[in-house]
Amino acid sequence: MKEAYVMKVRIKFTKEGPMKFVGHLDTMRYFQKAIRRAELPIAFSGGYSPHMIMSFAAPLGVGVTSTGEYFDMELTATIPTDEMRARQCPWWQQLIIW
């Protein structure tokens, strides 16, 4: 059974400097590990192999920089933006909650 989400969060991040050489799938894994480490109450899909409910914008080519990359995630509990940043998320430039 799929968990019901309470809040959707849109996260803006940049890919500059040496990070421009990191591929899309590695970027996704990086954020998944950081979310687990920050112990955010992220929603998981149902089924045999549940995964975090996250969606990234179109992938950026390797070697290309950007100052405005976005991804969305669904949380199962409401958390203030300041608390999210304090938990270990200094790499999140801007959180847009809707």
N, C-alpha and C positions, 0 to 999 in steps of 0.2 A: 504494500500500500504506500502511495506517495505521501510524503510529509506535506502538510499545508504550510505555505510560507506566510509570514507576517509582514515582511518588509523587503522591498527591492532596493538595492544599492547600486549606483553607477559610480565607477572609479575611473579617474583620469590619471594617466601616468605618461612618462616620457621614455623614449628609447634614444639615448644619446651616448656619445663616447664609445667605449668598448662594447656597450650593450647592443649596439647596432649590428653586431656580428652574431647575436644569439637568435636562433630560429623561433618560429611561432610556437611549436610544441614545447620547447624548453621554457619559453616564457610562461606558458600555461602551467607547467609543472612547478615553476618557481612560485607563482601566485598560490597554487594549491598548497604547497608546503608552508608558505608564509601564513596562510589563513589557518591551517591546522596549528601552527606554532602560536598564533595569536589567540587560539581557542575561541574563534568566532562561531556562533551557532548557525552554521550554514546548512541549508536544506540539501538533502540527498535525494536522488531519484530512487524509485522503487525497483523491484526486480531482483534477479539473481546476483547481479554485479552492480551495486549502487555506486553512483559517482556524484560529485558535487555539482549542483545546478549553477553553472556559470556559462556565460556566453561572451565571446570576444568579438570585437568588430573585425572587419576584413583584415587578414594577415598582412603585415608589412614585409616587404622583401628584405632579404639578408643584405646588410650593408647600407640600408637606408635609415636615416634618422627621422624622428618625429617628436614634436612637443605636445601632441594631443592624441594619445591612444586611449581607448575606452574599453571597459568590460563591465558586465552586469552580473550580479550574484543575488541569490535569494536567501534570506535569513529566516530562521524559525522564531526569533525573538527580536524585540525592538531594543536597539542599542544606540545611545547618543553618539553623535559624530566625534565629539571630544574623547569619549572613552575608546572608540575604535582606534583613533590616532595614538592614544596613550598605551594601548596594548602591545604595540610593536610595529606600528605601521608608518614609520617616518617616510617611506618611499611613496606614500599616497599623497600626491600634491593636493588634490581636491576631491572631496566626496560629495556627490550629488545624490541625495536620497529622495526617492519618489515612490 
